[in-house]
Amino acid sequence: MKNSIYLLIISLSFAACSGGDDPKPAENTAPTVPVLSLPVDNKLCLDNNVSFQWQASTDAEKDVIAYQIQIAKDNAFSQIAMTLDNASLSTSTLQLDKNTAYYWRVKATDTKGLSSAYSSTFKFYTSGEAVVNHLPFLPELISPTFNAALSTTTTSLKWNASDVDASDVLTYDVYFGTANPPTAKVSENASSKSFDVTLQPTTQYYWKIVVKDNKGGETVGQVWKFKTN
């Protein structure tokens, strides 16, 4: 009986001592990634006055969210045409260049300064006066990923490409090698969006795609790179 009372007193004393700790404040989390709405991907805009819309992000801590929209002339966003901070879920009409391919994306930031990743990238074309053919969009990298390190003796170069003129037939020239930019054309007028190459160890490789339509238009892609171990 005495032992039971003694253990009870010790337990109560421990609880009294440990119960005074303050709870840790909840960790802030970034908002969810925005989802783009308009203009839809691969859209031919019949006017160069364009407005943008996207779906709202959510925030676990119910923080107020602001958005940044980036509009560029390339899908690597190295040629930024416009950046708008503190945007809401849409923009007023923006005047852009005519007969130009544009790429856009959005990210969300909460009031504590934590940002989501950028959304997926959508692309569209602004129509020009008396334009019969629109150039293909810039090719999109699939694999190997940019700056990848491979431990293989072969790999398949893969990309994606599209054209706002749905009836156009696209073909591809592949440039690949150790020079930057690559000058060796290893495939010409191919219809496939992949090309197999043989690799040497401990070597840096560069490659690019030229996208051509059947009306004489062509778009030169940016240089991508990877290395072997």
DOKOLFI-468294 format. One record per residue (C-alpha): residue number from 1; x, y, z. Coordinates in nm, 4 decimals. Layout:
SITE seq       c1       c2       c3
SITE NUM        X        Y        Z
...
This chain:
SITE seq       c1       c2       c3
SITE   1   0.0000   0.0000   0.0000
SITE   2   0.2781   0.2384   0.0913
SITE   3   0.4575   0.1567  -0.2328
SITE   4   0.1430   0.2387  -0.4357
SITE   5   0.1014   0.5756  -0.2627
SITE   6   0.4700   0.6540  -0.3201
SITE   7   0.4450   0.5755  -0.6941
SITE   8   0.1304   0.7868  -0.7240
SITE   9   0.3034   1.0873  -0.5640
SITE  10   0.6026   1.0525  -0.7995
SITE  11   0.3703   1.0274  -1.1037
SITE  12   0.1783   1.3395  -1.0024
SITE  13   0.5014   1.5312  -0.9415
SITE  14   0.6346   1.4329  -1.2873
SITE  15   0.3103   1.5385  -1.4528
SITE  16   0.3164   1.8724  -1.2706
SITE  17   0.6753   1.9359  -1.3809
SITE  18   0.6265   1.8296  -1.7422
SITE  19   0.2912   1.9948  -1.8006
SITE  20   0.4278   2.3496  -1.8123
SITE  21   0.5998   2.3233  -2.1529
SITE  22   0.4639   2.5656  -2.4108
SITE  23   0.3419   2.4037  -2.7353
SITE  24   0.5543   2.4706  -3.0428
SITE  25   0.3993   2.7132  -3.2909
SITE  26   0.2614   2.5522  -3.6046
SITE  27   0.5049   2.5516  -3.8978
SITE  28   0.4012   2.7622  -4.1962
SITE  29   0.3402   2.5783  -4.5223
SITE  30   0.3425   2.7120  -4.8769
SITE  31   0.0201   2.7596  -5.0726
SITE  32  -0.0762   2.4956  -5.3258
SITE  33   0.0371   2.5380  -5.6859
SITE  34  -0.2035   2.7448  -5.8994
SITE  35  -0.3843   2.5782  -6.1896
SITE  36  -0.3999   2.7762  -6.5139
SITE  37  -0.7322   2.8358  -6.6893
SITE  38  -0.7261   3.0942  -6.9706
SITE  39  -0.5949   3.1268  -7.2315
SITE  40  -0.5920   2.7487  -7.2670
SITE  41  -0.2755   2.5695  -7.3724
SITE  42  -0.1921   2.5854  -7.7471
SITE  43  -0.4467   2.8620  -7.7992
SITE  44  -0.4508   3.0842  -8.1075
SITE  45  -0.5601   3.4216  -7.9727
SITE  46  -0.7341   3.6166  -8.2467
SITE  47  -0.6350   3.9421  -8.0783
SITE  48  -0.3146   4.0616  -7.9154
SITE  49  -0.5101   4.2005  -7.6182
SITE  50  -0.5088   3.9050  -7.3805
SITE  51  -0.6353   3.8473  -7.0259
SITE  52  -0.5192   3.5621  -6.8013
SITE  53  -0.7093   3.3547  -6.5469
SITE  54  -0.6180   3.0752  -6.3057
SITE  55  -0.7756   2.8759  -6.0238
SITE  56  -0.7178   2.9778  -5.6626
SITE  57  -0.4491   2.8179  -5.4489
SITE  58  -0.5262   2.7076  -5.0930
SITE  59  -0.3238   2.7714  -4.7778
SITE  60  -0.3337   2.5418  -4.4746
SITE  61  -0.2920   2.8347  -4.2353
SITE  62  -0.5610   3.0394  -4.4153
SITE  63  -0.3061   3.3081  -4.5022
SITE  64  -0.3943   3.5677  -4.7628
SITE  65  -0.2490   3.4673  -5.0991
SITE  66  -0.1062   3.6883  -5.3744
SITE  67   0.0031   3.5693  -5.7162
SITE  68   0.2895   3.6420  -5.9518
SITE  69   0.2332   3.5858  -6.3240
SITE  70   0.5213   3.5606  -6.5681
SITE  71   0.4759   3.5971  -6.9442
SITE  72   0.7730   3.5123  -7.1647
SITE  73   0.8693   3.4641  -7.5282
SITE  74   1.0439   3.1335  -7.4562
SITE  75   0.9527   2.8303  -7.2491
SITE  76   1.2695   2.8590  -7.0382
SITE  77   1.1521   3.2067  -6.9240
SITE  78   1.4827   3.3695  -7.0129
SITE  79   1.3027   3.6255  -7.2325
SITE  80   1.0507   3.7682  -6.9869
SITE  81   0.8000   3.9946  -7.1597
SITE  82   0.6091   4.0869  -6.8452
SITE  83   0.5987   4.0055  -6.4721
SITE  84   0.3010   4.1060  -6.2591
SITE  85   0.3212   4.0798  -5.8792
SITE  86   0.0356   4.0841  -5.6285
SITE  87  -0.2114   3.9736  -5.8941
SITE  88  -0.5512   3.8308  -5.8074
SITE  89  -0.7118   3.5346  -5.9875
SITE  90  -0.7129   3.7147  -6.3211
SITE  91  -0.5532   4.0064  -6.4980
SITE  92  -0.6937   4.2976  -6.6838
SITE  93  -0.6406   4.2869  -7.0583
SITE  94  -0.2725   4.3098  -7.1482
SITE  95  -0.1515   4.4306  -7.4860
SITE  96   0.1105   4.1971  -7.6325
SITE  97   0.3002   4.1842  -7.9609
SITE  98   0.1140   4.0521  -8.2629
SITE  99   0.2019   3.7249  -8.4340
SITE 100   0.4115   3.6078  -8.1382
SITE 101   0.4331   3.2883  -7.9355
SITE 102   0.4014   3.3456  -7.5599
SITE 103   0.4483   3.1190  -7.2583
SITE 104   0.3010   3.1905  -6.9138
SITE 105   0.3000   3.0548  -6.5598
SITE 106   0.1860   3.1603  -6.2107
SITE 107   0.3029   3.1046  -5.8529
SITE 108   0.1291   3.1781  -5.5204
SITE 109   0.2846   3.3493  -5.2159
SITE 110   0.1337   3.3791  -4.8664
SITE 111   0.1623   3.6757  -4.6297
SITE 112   0.4550   3.5094  -4.4504
SITE 113   0.6574   3.5121  -4.7727
SITE 114   0.6420   3.1410  -4.8522
SITE 115   0.5795   3.0610  -5.2197
SITE 116   0.4513   2.7623  -5.4099
SITE 117   0.6283   2.6202  -5.7112
SITE 118   0.5348   2.7712  -6.0447
SITE 119   0.2365   2.6239  -6.2206
SITE 120   0.2699   2.4229  -6.5377
SITE 121   0.3484   2.6362  -6.8427
SITE 122   0.0782   2.7207  -7.0980
SITE 123   0.1533   2.8627  -7.4418
SITE 124  -0.0478   3.0614  -7.6945
SITE 125  -0.0019   3.2546  -8.0160
SITE 126  -0.1212   3.6088  -8.0832
SITE 127  -0.2475   3.6414  -8.4361
SITE 128  -0.1134   3.9008  -8.6769
SITE 129  -0.2735   4.0686  -8.9729
SITE 130  -0.2892   3.8515  -9.2846
SITE 131  -0.0867   3.5716  -9.1201
SITE 132  -0.1363   3.2454  -9.3095
SITE 133   0.1045   3.0264  -9.1138
SITE 134   0.2200   3.0395  -8.7518
SITE 135   0.5599   2.9063  -8.6499
SITE 136   0.5705   2.5949  -8.4303
SITE 137   0.6076   2.6468  -8.0566
SITE 138   0.9491   2.5924  -7.9016
SITE 139   1.0216   2.2236  -7.8345
SITE 140   0.9822   2.1017  -7.4761
SITE 141   1.2444   1.8855  -7.3072
SITE 142   1.1349   1.5430  -7.1829
SITE 143   1.4578   1.3456  -7.1290
SITE 144   1.7362   1.3341  -7.0342
SITE 145   1.6490   1.6094  -6.7920
SITE 146   1.8561   1.9266  -6.8054
SITE 147   2.2008   1.8751  -6.6438
SITE 148   2.1300   1.5055  -6.5828
SITE 149   2.4217   1.2716  -6.5024
SITE 150   2.3871   0.9373  -6.6822
SITE 151   2.5661   0.6108  -6.6140
SITE 152   2.4753   0.4426  -6.9410
SITE 153   2.6385   0.3948  -7.2813
SITE 154   2.3217   0.4847  -7.4734
SITE 155   2.0212   0.7075  -7.4179
SITE 156   1.7126   0.8233  -7.6013
SITE 157   1.6760   1.1965  -7.6574
SITE 158   1.3057   1.2808  -7.6138
SITE 159   1.1107   1.6012  -7.6629
SITE 160   0.7625   1.7325  -7.7333
SITE 161   0.6448   1.9947  -7.9809
SITE 162   0.3194   2.1462  -8.1033
SITE 163   0.1814   2.3983  -8.3481
SITE 164  -0.1201   2.6247  -8.3119
SITE 165  -0.2102   2.5416  -8.6746
SITE 166  -0.3639   2.2015  -8.6078
SITE 167  -0.3324   2.0855  -8.9682
SITE 168   0.0439   2.1402  -8.9862
SITE 169   0.2694   1.8346  -9.0038
SITE 170   0.5813   1.8710  -8.7902
SITE 171   0.9261   1.7238  -8.8545
SITE 172   1.2477   1.7545  -8.6570
SITE 173   1.6188   1.8098  -8.7082
SITE 174   1.8366   1.6854  -8.4209
SITE 175   2.1717   1.8450  -8.3377
SITE 176   2.3901   1.6543  -8.0911
SITE 177   2.7526   1.6522  -7.9778
SITE 178   3.0140   1.7860  -7.7370
SITE 179   3.0269   2.1372  -7.8861
SITE 180   2.8183   2.4164  -7.7336
SITE 181   2.6064   2.4950  -7.9265
SITE 182   2.5950   2.1601  -8.1080
SITE 183   2.6705   2.1814  -8.4809
SITE 184   2.6469   1.8180  -8.5879
SITE 185   2.3081   1.7377  -8.7403
SITE 186   2.2519   1.3707  -8.6526
SITE 187   1.8934   1.3452  -8.7796
SITE 188   1.6980   1.5441  -9.0385
SITE 189   1.3271   1.5761  -9.1217
SITE 190   1.2352   1.3009  -8.8766
SITE 191   0.8744   1.2537  -8.7691
SITE 192   0.9580   1.0830  -8.4387
SITE 193   1.0003   1.2886  -8.1215
SITE 194   1.2888   1.0742  -7.9965
SITE 195   1.6363   0.9822  -8.1163
SITE 196   1.8798   0.7223  -7.9785
SITE 197   2.2462   0.8178  -7.9273
SITE 198   2.5611   0.6362  -7.8170
SITE 199   2.7568   0.7916  -7.5307
SITE 200   3.1150   0.7995  -7.4057
SITE 201   3.1966   0.8051  -7.0316
SITE 202   3.2829   1.1278  -6.8456
SITE 203   3.1642   1.3483  -7.1302
SITE 204   2.9471   1.6615  -7.1455
SITE 205   2.6872   1.6538  -7.4241
SITE 206   2.4737   1.9268  -7.5797
SITE 207   2.1704   1.8937  -7.8044
SITE 208   1.8897   2.0937  -7.9605
SITE 209   1.5861   2.0411  -8.1813
SITE 210   1.4721   2.2410  -8.4820
SITE 211   1.0962   2.2056  -8.5317
SITE 212   0.9690   2.2503  -8.8886
SITE 213   0.6159   2.2606  -9.0259
SITE 214   0.5069   2.1650  -9.3773
SITE 215   0.4573   2.5289  -9.4798
SITE 216   0.8195   2.6369  -9.4505
SITE 217   0.8104   2.7597  -9.0902
SITE 218   1.0753   2.6486  -8.8434
SITE 219   1.1590   2.7148  -8.4793
SITE 220   1.5056   2.6579  -8.3320
SITE 221   1.4980   2.5220  -7.9788
SITE 222   1.7293   2.6169  -7.6960
SITE 223   2.0402   2.4107  -7.6155
SITE 224   1.9941   2.1305  -7.3599
SITE 225   2.2768   1.9453  -7.1885
SITE 226   2.3623   1.6388  -6.9844
SITE 227   2.6783   1.4485  -6.8903
SITE 228   2.7943   1.0912  -6.8410
SITE 229   2.9704   0.9540  -6.5351
